[in-house]
Amino acid sequence: MPAISVKSIALAESQKKVLAKKYVEIFSEITNVPKDRVYIFFDGHELEDVGAAGIRFSEHPSKAWSKFNEDEWSKNPEIVERIKKAAES
């Protein structure tokens, strides 16, 4: 049972859906392991628990699209369309 582990700030469900599909497809294609045998685990962290350059994201939020700012980026039609296209490809 191969497993893919994704550690990041907490992601929105729509993001996890696309990432799971793509990661498993690529892994299966490259290794010839059936997709239903590839497991994926998402380990999403709160902003207080993640940082860069010595600063926690809760103190200086990242501009990356994530669960924490989903209410902002999910209203942007260009971003929503990018995620939809990624899910379809």
FINULUM-700365 format. One record per atom (N, C-alpha, C, O): residue number from 0; residue in one letter; chain; x, y, z. Coordinates in steps of 0.2 Angstrom, whole numbers, plus 5000, padded with zeros to 4 digits. Atoms other than C-alpha are relative to their C-alpha. Layout:
N
num: NUM&residuo: A&cadena: A&x: X&y: Y&z: Z
...
//
This chain:
89
num: 0&residuo: M&cadena: A&x: 5004&y: 4994&z: 5000
num: 0&residuo: M&cadena: A&x: 5000&y: 5000&z: 5000
num: 0&residuo: M&cadena: A&x: 5004&y: 5006&z: 5000
num: 0&residuo: M&cadena: A&x: 5007&y: 5008&z: 5005
num: 1&residuo: P&cadena: A&x: 4997&y: 4993&z: 5000
num: 1&residuo: P&cadena: A&x: 5009&y: 5016&z: 4994
num: 1&residuo: P&cadena: A&x: 4996&y: 5005&z: 5003
num: 1&residuo: P&cadena: A&x: 4990&y: 5005&z: 5002
num: 2&residuo: A&cadena: A&x: 5004&y: 4995&z: 4997
num: 2&residuo: A&cadena: A&x: 5004&y: 5031&z: 5003
num: 2&residuo: A&cadena: A&x: 5004&y: 5007&z: 4999
num: 2&residuo: A&cadena: A&x: 5010&y: 5007&z: 4999
num: 3&residuo: I&cadena: A&x: 4998&y: 4993&z: 5001
num: 3&residuo: I&cadena: A&x: 5006&y: 5050&z: 4999
num: 3&residuo: I&cadena: A&x: 4998&y: 5004&z: 5006
num: 3&residuo: I&cadena: A&x: 4992&y: 5004&z: 5008
num: 4&residuo: S&cadena: A&x: 5001&y: 4996&z: 4995
num: 4&residuo: S&cadena: A&x: 5007&y: 5062&z: 5013
num: 4&residuo: S&cadena: A&x: 5001&y: 5007&z: 4998
num: 4&residuo: S&cadena: A&x: 5006&y: 5009&z: 4996
num: 5&residuo: V&cadena: A&x: 5000&y: 4993&z: 5002
num: 5&residuo: V&cadena: A&x: 5003&y: 5080&z: 5011
num: 5&residuo: V&cadena: A&x: 5000&y: 5004&z: 5006
num: 5&residuo: V&cadena: A&x: 4995&y: 5004&z: 5010
num: 6&residuo: K&cadena: A&x: 5000&y: 4996&z: 4994
num: 6&residuo: K&cadena: A&x: 5008&y: 5092&z: 5025
num: 6&residuo: K&cadena: A&x: 5000&y: 5007&z: 4998
num: 6&residuo: K&cadena: A&x: 5004&y: 5009&z: 4994
num: 7&residuo: S&cadena: A&x: 5000&y: 4993&z: 5002
num: 7&residuo: S&cadena: A&x: 5003&y: 5110&z: 5023
num: 7&residuo: S&cadena: A&x: 4995&y: 5003&z: 5005
num: 7&residuo: S&cadena: A&x: 4993&y: 5000&z: 5010
num: 8&residuo: I&cadena: A&x: 5005&y: 4997&z: 4997
num: 8&residuo: I&cadena: A&x: 4992&y: 5123&z: 5030
num: 8&residuo: I&cadena: A&x: 4993&y: 4997&z: 4998
num: 8&residuo: I&cadena: A&x: 4993&y: 4994&z: 4993
num: 9&residuo: A&cadena: A&x: 5006&y: 5003&z: 5001
num: 9&residuo: A&cadena: A&x: 4974&y: 5117&z: 5031
num: 9&residuo: A&cadena: A&x: 4997&y: 5002&z: 4993
num: 9&residuo: A&cadena: A&x: 4997&y: 5008&z: 4991
num: 10&residuo: L&cadena: A&x: 5002&y: 4998&z: 5007
num: 10&residuo: L&cadena: A&x: 4967&y: 5116&z: 5013
num: 10&residuo: L&cadena: A&x: 4992&y: 4999&z: 5000
num: 10&residuo: L&cadena: A&x: 4989&y: 4996&z: 5004
num: 11&residuo: A&cadena: A&x: 5007&y: 5001&z: 5001
num: 11&residuo: A&cadena: A&x: 4949&y: 5118&z: 5007
num: 11&residuo: A&cadena: A&x: 4998&y: 4993&z: 4997
num: 11&residuo: A&cadena: A&x: 5003&y: 4990&z: 4994
num: 12&residuo: E&cadena: A&x: 5002&y: 5007&z: 5003
num: 12&residuo: E&cadena: A&x: 4939&y: 5102&z: 5002
num: 12&residuo: E&cadena: A&x: 5001&y: 5000&z: 4993
num: 12&residuo: E&cadena: A&x: 5003&y: 4995&z: 4990
num: 13&residuo: S&cadena: A&x: 5000&y: 5000&z: 5007
num: 13&residuo: S&cadena: A&x: 4939&y: 5108&z: 4984
num: 13&residuo: S&cadena: A&x: 5008&y: 4999&z: 4998
num: 13&residuo: S&cadena: A&x: 5009&y: 4996&z: 4993
num: 14&residuo: Q&cadena: A&x: 4993&y: 5001&z: 5002
num: 14&residuo: Q&cadena: A&x: 4958&y: 5109&z: 4984
num: 14&residuo: Q&cadena: A&x: 5003&y: 4993&z: 5002
num: 14&residuo: Q&cadena: A&x: 5006&y: 4990&z: 4998
num: 15&residuo: K&cadena: A&x: 4998&y: 5007&z: 4998
num: 15&residuo: K&cadena: A&x: 4960&y: 5092&z: 4993
num: 15&residuo: K&cadena: A&x: 4998&y: 4995&z: 4995
num: 15&residuo: K&cadena: A&x: 5001&y: 4990&z: 4993
num: 16&residuo: K&cadena: A&x: 5003&y: 5004&z: 5005
num: 16&residuo: K&cadena: A&x: 4949&y: 5084&z: 4980
num: 16&residuo: K&cadena: A&x: 5004&y: 5000&z: 4994
num: 16&residuo: K&cadena: A&x: 5006&y: 4994&z: 4991
num: 17&residuo: V&cadena: A&x: 4996&y: 5000&z: 5006
num: 17&residuo: V&cadena: A&x: 4959&y: 5090&z: 4965
num: 17&residuo: V&cadena: A&x: 5007&y: 4997&z: 5002
num: 17&residuo: V&cadena: A&x: 5010&y: 4993&z: 4998
num: 18&residuo: L&cadena: A&x: 4993&y: 5003&z: 4998
num: 18&residuo: L&cadena: A&x: 4976&y: 5086&z: 4974
num: 18&residuo: L&cadena: A&x: 5000&y: 4993&z: 5000
num: 18&residuo: L&cadena: A&x: 5005&y: 4989&z: 4998
num: 19&residuo: A&cadena: A&x: 5000&y: 5007&z: 5000
num: 19&residuo: A&cadena: A&x: 4971&y: 5069&z: 4978
num: 19&residuo: A&cadena: A&x: 4999&y: 4996&z: 4994
num: 19&residuo: A&cadena: A&x: 5003&y: 4991&z: 4992
num: 20&residuo: K&cadena: A&x: 5001&y: 5003&z: 5006
num: 20&residuo: K&cadena: A&x: 4965&y: 5065&z: 4961
num: 20&residuo: K&cadena: A&x: 5007&y: 5000&z: 4996
num: 20&residuo: K&cadena: A&x: 5009&y: 4995&z: 4993
num: 21&residuo: K&cadena: A&x: 4994&y: 4999&z: 5004
num: 21&residuo: K&cadena: A&x: 4981&y: 5072&z: 4953
num: 21&residuo: K&cadena: A&x: 5006&y: 4996&z: 5002
num: 21&residuo: K&cadena: A&x: 5009&y: 4993&z: 4999
num: 22&residuo: Y&cadena: A&x: 4994&y: 5003&z: 4997
num: 22&residuo: Y&cadena: A&x: 4994&y: 5065&z: 4965
num: 22&residuo: Y&cadena: A&x: 4999&y: 4992&z: 4999
num: 22&residuo: Y&cadena: A&x: 5004&y: 4989&z: 4997
num: 23&residuo: V&cadena: A&x: 5001&y: 5007&z: 5001
num: 23&residuo: V&cadena: A&x: 4986&y: 5047&z: 4964
num: 23&residuo: V&cadena: A&x: 5000&y: 4998&z: 4993
num: 23&residuo: V&cadena: A&x: 5004&y: 4993&z: 4991
num: 24&residuo: E&cadena: A&x: 5000&y: 5001&z: 5007
num: 24&residuo: E&cadena: A&x: 4984&y: 5048&z: 4945
num: 24&residuo: E&cadena: A&x: 5008&y: 5000&z: 4998
num: 24&residuo: E&cadena: A&x: 5010&y: 4995&z: 4994
num: 25&residuo: I&cadena: A&x: 4993&y: 5000&z: 5002
num: 25&residuo: I&cadena: A&x: 5003&y: 5053&z: 4943
num: 25&residuo: I&cadena: A&x: 5004&y: 4994&z: 5003
num: 25&residuo: I&cadena: A&x: 5007&y: 4991&z: 5000
num: 26&residuo: F&cadena: A&x: 4996&y: 5006&z: 4996
num: 26&residuo: F&cadena: A&x: 5009&y: 5040&z: 4956
num: 26&residuo: F&cadena: A&x: 4998&y: 4993&z: 4996
num: 26&residuo: F&cadena: A&x: 5003&y: 4989&z: 4995
num: 27&residuo: S&cadena: A&x: 5002&y: 5006&z: 5003
num: 27&residuo: S&cadena: A&x: 4999&y: 5026&z: 4948
num: 27&residuo: S&cadena: A&x: 5003&y: 5000&z: 4993
num: 27&residuo: S&cadena: A&x: 5005&y: 4994&z: 4991
num: 28&residuo: E&cadena: A&x: 4997&y: 5000&z: 5007
num: 28&residuo: E&cadena: A&x: 5005&y: 5031&z: 4930
num: 28&residuo: E&cadena: A&x: 5007&y: 4998&z: 5000
num: 28&residuo: E&cadena: A&x: 5009&y: 4994&z: 4996
num: 29&residuo: I&cadena: A&x: 4993&y: 5001&z: 5000
num: 29&residuo: I&cadena: A&x: 5023&y: 5031&z: 4935
num: 29&residuo: I&cadena: A&x: 5002&y: 4993&z: 5003
num: 29&residuo: I&cadena: A&x: 5007&y: 4990&z: 5001
num: 30&residuo: T&cadena: A&x: 4998&y: 5007&z: 4997
num: 30&residuo: T&cadena: A&x: 5023&y: 5015&z: 4946
num: 30&residuo: T&cadena: A&x: 4996&y: 4994&z: 4998
num: 30&residuo: T&cadena: A&x: 4998&y: 4989&z: 5000
num: 31&residuo: N&cadena: A&x: 5005&y: 5005&z: 5002
num: 31&residuo: N&cadena: A&x: 5009&y: 5005&z: 4938
num: 31&residuo: N&cadena: A&x: 4996&y: 4997&z: 5006
num: 31&residuo: N&cadena: A&x: 4994&y: 4991&z: 5005
num: 32&residuo: V&cadena: A&x: 5004&y: 5002&z: 4995
num: 32&residuo: V&cadena: A&x: 5001&y: 5003&z: 4955
num: 32&residuo: V&cadena: A&x: 4993&y: 5002&z: 4999
num: 32&residuo: V&cadena: A&x: 4992&y: 5008&z: 4997
num: 33&residuo: P&cadena: A&x: 5007&y: 4998&z: 5002
num: 33&residuo: P&cadena: A&x: 4982&y: 5003&z: 4953
num: 33&residuo: P&cadena: A&x: 4998&y: 5006&z: 5005
num: 33&residuo: P&cadena: A&x: 5000&y: 5006&z: 5011
num: 34&residuo: K&cadena: A&x: 5002&y: 4994&z: 4996
num: 34&residuo: K&cadena: A&x: 4974&y: 5019&z: 4959
num: 34&residuo: K&cadena: A&x: 4997&y: 4999&z: 5007
num: 34&residuo: K&cadena: A&x: 4997&y: 5002&z: 5012
num: 35&residuo: D&cadena: A&x: 5004&y: 5002&z: 4994
num: 35&residuo: D&cadena: A&x: 4963&y: 5010&z: 4972
num: 35&residuo: D&cadena: A&x: 5005&y: 4998&z: 5005
num: 35&residuo: D&cadena: A&x: 5002&y: 4996&z: 5011
num: 36&residuo: R&cadena: A&x: 4995&y: 5003&z: 4996
num: 36&residuo: R&cadena: A&x: 4979&y: 5004&z: 4980
num: 36&residuo: R&cadena: A&x: 5004&y: 5006&z: 5003
num: 36&residuo: R&cadena: A&x: 5009&y: 5005&z: 5007
num: 37&residuo: V&cadena: A&x: 4995&y: 4994&z: 4997
num: 37&residuo: V&cadena: A&x: 4987&y: 5022&z: 4983
num: 37&residuo: V&cadena: A&x: 4996&y: 5004&z: 5004
num: 37&residuo: V&cadena: A&x: 4990&y: 5006&z: 5003
num: 38&residuo: Y&cadena: A&x: 5003&y: 4997&z: 4994
num: 38&residuo: Y&cadena: A&x: 4982&y: 5030&z: 4999
num: 38&residuo: Y&cadena: A&x: 5003&y: 5007&z: 5000
num: 38&residuo: Y&cadena: A&x: 5009&y: 5008&z: 4999
num: 39&residuo: I&cadena: A&x: 4998&y: 4993&z: 4999
num: 39&residuo: I&cadena: A&x: 4983&y: 5049&z: 5002
num: 39&residuo: I&cadena: A&x: 4998&y: 5003&z: 5006
num: 39&residuo: I&cadena: A&x: 4992&y: 5002&z: 5008
num: 40&residuo: F&cadena: A&x: 5001&y: 4997&z: 4993
num: 40&residuo: F&cadena: A&x: 4984&y: 5058&z: 5019
num: 40&residuo: F&cadena: A&x: 5001&y: 5007&z: 5000
num: 40&residuo: F&cadena: A&x: 5006&y: 5009&z: 4998
num: 41&residuo: F&cadena: A&x: 4999&y: 4993&z: 5000
num: 41&residuo: F&cadena: A&x: 4981&y: 5076&z: 5021
num: 41&residuo: F&cadena: A&x: 5001&y: 5002&z: 5008
num: 41&residuo: F&cadena: A&x: 4997&y: 5000&z: 5012
num: 42&residuo: D&cadena: A&x: 4998&y: 4997&z: 4993
num: 42&residuo: D&cadena: A&x: 4989&y: 5084&z: 5037
num: 42&residuo: D&cadena: A&x: 5000&y: 5007&z: 5000
num: 42&residuo: D&cadena: A&x: 5005&y: 5010&z: 4999
num: 43&residuo: G&cadena: A&x: 5001&y: 4993&z: 5000
num: 43&residuo: G&cadena: A&x: 4982&y: 5101&z: 5038
num: 43&residuo: G&cadena: A&x: 5002&y: 5003&z: 5006
num: 43&residuo: G&cadena: A&x: 4999&y: 5001&z: 5011
num: 44&residuo: H&cadena: A&x: 4998&y: 4997&z: 4993
num: 44&residuo: H&cadena: A&x: 4989&y: 5113&z: 5051
num: 44&residuo: H&cadena: A&x: 4997&y: 5007&z: 5000
num: 44&residuo: H&cadena: A&x: 4996&y: 5010&z: 4995
num: 45&residuo: E&cadena: A&x: 5003&y: 4994&z: 4999
num: 45&residuo: E&cadena: A&x: 4982&y: 5128&z: 5059
num: 45&residuo: E&cadena: A&x: 5005&y: 5006&z: 4999
num: 45&residuo: E&cadena: A&x: 5011&y: 5004&z: 4999
num: 46&residuo: L&cadena: A&x: 4995&y: 4995&z: 5002
num: 46&residuo: L&cadena: A&x: 4990&y: 5145&z: 5055
num: 46&residuo: L&cadena: A&x: 5005&y: 5001&z: 5006
num: 46&residuo: L&cadena: A&x: 5011&y: 5003&z: 5005
num: 47&residuo: E&cadena: A&x: 4996&y: 4999&z: 4994
num: 47&residuo: E&cadena: A&x: 4997&y: 5146&z: 5073
num: 47&residuo: E&cadena: A&x: 5006&y: 4995&z: 5000
num: 47&residuo: E&cadena: A&x: 5011&y: 4996&z: 5003
num: 48&residuo: D&cadena: A&x: 4995&y: 5005&z: 5000
num: 48&residuo: D&cadena: A&x: 5007&y: 5130&z: 5069
num: 48&residuo: D&cadena: A&x: 5004&y: 4999&z: 4994
num: 48&residuo: D&cadena: A&x: 5008&y: 4995&z: 4994
num: 49&residuo: V&cadena: A&x: 4996&y: 5000&z: 5006
num: 49&residuo: V&cadena: A&x: 5015&y: 5134&z: 5053
num: 49&residuo: V&cadena: A&x: 5003&y: 5007&z: 4999
num: 49&residuo: V&cadena: A&x: 5000&y: 5012&z: 5001
num: 50&residuo: G&cadena: A&x: 4997&y: 4994&z: 5001
num: 50&residuo: G&cadena: A&x: 5027&y: 5148&z: 5049
num: 50&residuo: G&cadena: A&x: 5006&y: 4999&z: 4995
num: 50&residuo: G&cadena: A&x: 5008&y: 4994&z: 4992
num: 51&residuo: A&cadena: A&x: 4995&y: 5000&z: 5005
num: 51&residuo: A&cadena: A&x: 5041&y: 5153&z: 5037
num: 51&residuo: A&cadena: A&x: 5004&y: 5006&z: 5002
num: 51&residuo: A&cadena: A&x: 5002&y: 5011&z: 5005
num: 52&residuo: A&cadena: A&x: 4996&y: 4995&z: 4998
num: 52&residuo: A&cadena: A&x: 5056&y: 5164&z: 5040
num: 52&residuo: A&cadena: A&x: 5000&y: 5002&z: 5008
num: 52&residuo: A&cadena: A&x: 5001&y: 5008&z: 5009
num: 53&residuo: G&cadena: A&x: 5000&y: 4999&z: 4993
num: 53&residuo: G&cadena: A&x: 5054&y: 5163&z: 5059
num: 53&residuo: G&cadena: A&x: 4993&y: 5003&z: 5002
num: 53&residuo: G&cadena: A&x: 4993&y: 5006&z: 5008
num: 54&residuo: I&cadena: A&x: 5006&y: 4996&z: 4999
num: 54&residuo: I&cadena: A&x: 5036&y: 5171&z: 5058
num: 54&residuo: I&cadena: A&x: 4994&y: 4995&z: 4999
num: 54&residuo: I&cadena: A&x: 4994&y: 4992&z: 4994
num: 55&residuo: R&cadena: A&x: 5006&y: 5004&z: 5001
num: 55&residuo: R&cadena: A&x: 5020&y: 5161&z: 5061
num: 55&residuo: R&cadena: A&x: 4995&y: 5003&z: 4996
num: 55&residuo: R&cadena: A&x: 4995&y: 5009&z: 4995
num: 56&residuo: F&cadena: A&x: 5005&y: 4997&z: 5005
num: 56&residuo: F&cadena: A&x: 5007&y: 5163&z: 5048
num: 56&residuo: F&cadena: A&x: 4994&y: 5003&z: 5003
num: 56&residuo: F&cadena: A&x: 4991&y: 5008&z: 5001
num: 57&residuo: S&cadena: A&x: 5005&y: 4996&z: 4997
num: 57&residuo: S&cadena: A&x: 4995&y: 5168&z: 5061
num: 57&residuo: S&cadena: A&x: 5002&y: 5007&z: 5002
num: 57&residuo: S&cadena: A&x: 4997&y: 5012&z: 5002
num: 58&residuo: E&cadena: A&x: 4997&y: 4994&z: 4999
num: 58&residuo: E&cadena: A&x: 5006&y: 5183&z: 5064
num: 58&residuo: E&cadena: A&x: 5000&y: 5004&z: 4993
num: 58&residuo: E&cadena: A&x: 4999&y: 5010&z: 4993
num: 59&residuo: H&cadena: A&x: 4999&y: 4997&z: 5007
num: 59&residuo: H&cadena: A&x: 5008&y: 5186&z: 5045
num: 59&residuo: H&cadena: A&x: 4997&y: 4995&z: 4995
num: 59&residuo: H&cadena: A&x: 5001&y: 4991&z: 4992
num: 60&residuo: P&cadena: A&x: 5003&y: 5005&z: 5004
num: 60&residuo: P&cadena: A&x: 4996&y: 5177&z: 5035
num: 60&residuo: P&cadena: A&x: 5002&y: 4999&z: 4993
num: 60&residuo: P&cadena: A&x: 5004&y: 5004&z: 4990
num: 61&residuo: S&cadena: A&x: 4998&y: 5002&z: 5007
num: 61&residuo: S&cadena: A&x: 5001&y: 5168&z: 5019
num: 61&residuo: S&cadena: A&x: 4995&y: 5002&z: 4995
num: 61&residuo: S&cadena: A&x: 4989&y: 5002&z: 4997
num: 62&residuo: K&cadena: A&x: 5005&y: 4998&z: 5005
num: 62&residuo: K&cadena: A&x: 4993&y: 5174&z: 5003
num: 62&residuo: K&cadena: A&x: 4998&y: 4994&z: 4996
num: 62&residuo: K&cadena: A&x: 4994&y: 4994&z: 4991
num: 63&residuo: A&cadena: A&x: 5002&y: 5006&z: 5004
num: 63&residuo: A&cadena: A&x: 4992&y: 5156&z: 4997
num: 63&residuo: A&cadena: A&x: 4993&y: 4998&z: 5002
num: 63&residuo: A&cadena: A&x: 4990&y: 5000&z: 5007
num: 64&residuo: W&cadena: A&x: 5007&y: 5002&z: 5000
num: 64&residuo: W&cadena: A&x: 4975&y: 5149&z: 4994
num: 64&residuo: W&cadena: A&x: 4999&y: 4994&z: 5005
num: 64&residuo: W&cadena: A&x: 5003&y: 4990&z: 5004
num: 65&residuo: S&cadena: A&x: 5001&y: 5005&z: 4995
num: 65&residuo: S&cadena: A&x: 4969&y: 5139&z: 5009
num: 65&residuo: S&cadena: A&x: 4993&y: 5000&z: 5003
num: 65&residuo: S&cadena: A&x: 4989&y: 5004&z: 5001
num: 66&residuo: K&cadena: A&x: 5006&y: 5000&z: 4997
num: 66&residuo: K&cadena: A&x: 4955&y: 5134&z: 5020
num: 66&residuo: K&cadena: A&x: 4999&y: 5007&z: 5004
num: 66&residuo: K&cadena: A&x: 4993&y: 5009&z: 5005
num: 67&residuo: F&cadena: A&x: 5000&y: 4994&z: 4996
num: 67&residuo: F&cadena: A&x: 4959&y: 5150&z: 5031
num: 67&residuo: F&cadena: A&x: 4997&y: 5006&z: 4996
num: 67&residuo: F&cadena: A&x: 4995&y: 5011&z: 4999
num: 68&residuo: N&cadena: A&x: 5003&y: 4995&z: 5004
num: 68&residuo: N&cadena: A&x: 4955&y: 5162&z: 5017
num: 68&residuo: N&cadena: A&x: 4996&y: 4998&z: 4994
num: 68&residuo: N&cadena: A&x: 4995&y: 5002&z: 4989
num: 69&residuo: E&cadena: A&x: 5005&y: 5003&z: 5005
num: 69&residuo: E&cadena: A&x: 4943&y: 5152&z: 5007
num: 69&residuo: E&cadena: A&x: 4995&y: 5005&z: 4998
num: 69&residuo: E&cadena: A&x: 4992&y: 5005&z: 4992
num: 70&residuo: D&cadena: A&x: 5005&y: 4995&z: 5001
num: 70&residuo: D&cadena: A&x: 4930&y: 5165&z: 5009
num: 70&residuo: D&cadena: A&x: 5002&y: 5006&z: 4995
num: 70&residuo: D&cadena: A&x: 4997&y: 5009&z: 4992
num: 71&residuo: E&cadena: A&x: 4998&y: 4995&z: 5005
num: 71&residuo: E&cadena: A&x: 4940&y: 5177&z: 4999
num: 71&residuo: E&cadena: A&x: 5001&y: 4997&z: 4993
num: 71&residuo: E&cadena: A&x: 4998&y: 5000&z: 4989
num: 72&residuo: W&cadena: A&x: 4999&y: 5002&z: 5007
num: 72&residuo: W&cadena: A&x: 4947&y: 5167&z: 4985
num: 72&residuo: W&cadena: A&x: 4995&y: 4996&z: 4997
num: 72&residuo: W&cadena: A&x: 4994&y: 4996&z: 4991
num: 73&residuo: S&cadena: A&x: 5005&y: 5004&z: 5003
num: 73&residuo: S&cadena: A&x: 4932&y: 5156&z: 4983
num: 73&residuo: S&cadena: A&x: 4995&y: 5005&z: 4996
num: 73&residuo: S&cadena: A&x: 4990&y: 5002&z: 4992
num: 74&residuo: K&cadena: A&x: 5004&y: 4995&z: 5003
num: 74&residuo: K&cadena: A&x: 4923&y: 5172&z: 4977
num: 74&residuo: K&cadena: A&x: 5003&y: 5003&z: 4993
num: 74&residuo: K&cadena: A&x: 5000&y: 5006&z: 4990
num: 75&residuo: N&cadena: A&x: 4996&y: 4998&z: 5006
num: 75&residuo: N&cadena: A&x: 4936&y: 5175&z: 4963
num: 75&residuo: N&cadena: A&x: 4998&y: 4995&z: 4995
num: 75&residuo: N&cadena: A&x: 5001&y: 4990&z: 4995
num: 76&residuo: P&cadena: A&x: 5002&y: 5004&z: 5005
num: 76&residuo: P&cadena: A&x: 4929&y: 5168&z: 4947
num: 76&residuo: P&cadena: A&x: 5006&y: 4997&z: 4996
num: 76&residuo: P&cadena: A&x: 5006&y: 4991&z: 4994
num: 77&residuo: E&cadena: A&x: 4994&y: 5003&z: 5003
num: 77&residuo: E&cadena: A&x: 4947&y: 5166&z: 4940
num: 77&residuo: E&cadena: A&x: 5003&y: 4994&z: 5004
num: 77&residuo: E&cadena: A&x: 5005&y: 4989&z: 5001
num: 78&residuo: I&cadena: A&x: 4997&y: 5005&z: 4996
num: 78&residuo: I&cadena: A&x: 4953&y: 5156&z: 4954
num: 78&residuo: I&cadena: A&x: 4996&y: 4994&z: 5000
num: 78&residuo: I&cadena: A&x: 4998&y: 4988&z: 5000
num: 79&residuo: V&cadena: A&x: 5005&y: 5006&z: 5000
num: 79&residuo: V&cadena: A&x: 4937&y: 5145&z: 4955
num: 79&residuo: V&cadena: A&x: 5001&y: 4996&z: 4993
num: 79&residuo: V&cadena: A&x: 5001&y: 4990&z: 4993
num: 80&residuo: E&cadena: A&x: 4999&y: 5003&z: 5007
num: 80&residuo: E&cadena: A&x: 4939&y: 5142&z: 4936
num: 80&residuo: E&cadena: A&x: 5007&y: 4996&z: 5000
num: 80&residuo: E&cadena: A&x: 5007&y: 4990&z: 4997
num: 81&residuo: R&cadena: A&x: 4994&y: 5003&z: 5001
num: 81&residuo: R&cadena: A&x: 4957&y: 5137&z: 4938
num: 81&residuo: R&cadena: A&x: 5000&y: 4993&z: 5004
num: 81&residuo: R&cadena: A&x: 5002&y: 4988&z: 5002
num: 82&residuo: I&cadena: A&x: 5001&y: 5006&z: 4996
num: 82&residuo: I&cadena: A&x: 4953&y: 5124&z: 4952
num: 82&residuo: I&cadena: A&x: 4995&y: 4995&z: 4996
num: 82&residuo: I&cadena: A&x: 4997&y: 4989&z: 4996
num: 83&residuo: K&cadena: A&x: 5004&y: 5005&z: 5004
num: 83&residuo: K&cadena: A&x: 4939&y: 5117&z: 4941
num: 83&residuo: K&cadena: A&x: 5003&y: 4997&z: 4994
num: 83&residuo: K&cadena: A&x: 5003&y: 4991&z: 4993
num: 84&residuo: K&cadena: A&x: 4996&y: 5002&z: 5005
num: 84&residuo: K&cadena: A&x: 4950&y: 5116&z: 4926
num: 84&residuo: K&cadena: A&x: 5005&y: 4994&z: 5002
num: 84&residuo: K&cadena: A&x: 5006&y: 4989&z: 4999
num: 85&residuo: A&cadena: A&x: 4995&y: 5005&z: 4998
num: 85&residuo: A&cadena: A&x: 4963&y: 5107&z: 4936
num: 85&residuo: A&cadena: A&x: 4997&y: 4993&z: 5002
num: 85&residuo: A&cadena: A&x: 5000&y: 4988&z: 5001
num: 86&residuo: A&cadena: A&x: 5004&y: 5007&z: 4999
num: 86&residuo: A&cadena: A&x: 4950&y: 5094&z: 4942
num: 86&residuo: A&cadena: A&x: 4998&y: 4996&z: 4994
num: 86&residuo: A&cadena: A&x: 4997&y: 4990&z: 4994
num: 87&residuo: E&cadena: A&x: 5002&y: 5003&z: 5006
num: 87&residuo: E&cadena: A&x: 4945&y: 5091&z: 4925
num: 87&residuo: E&cadena: A&x: 5006&y: 4997&z: 4996
num: 87&residuo: E&cadena: A&x: 5005&y: 4992&z: 4992
num: 88&residuo: S&cadena: A&x: 4994&y: 5002&z: 5005
num: 88&residuo: S&cadena: A&x: 4962&y: 5088&z: 4917
num: 88&residuo: S&cadena: A&x: 5003&y: 4994&z: 5003
num: 88&residuo: S&cadena: A&x: 5008&y: 4991&z: 5001
//
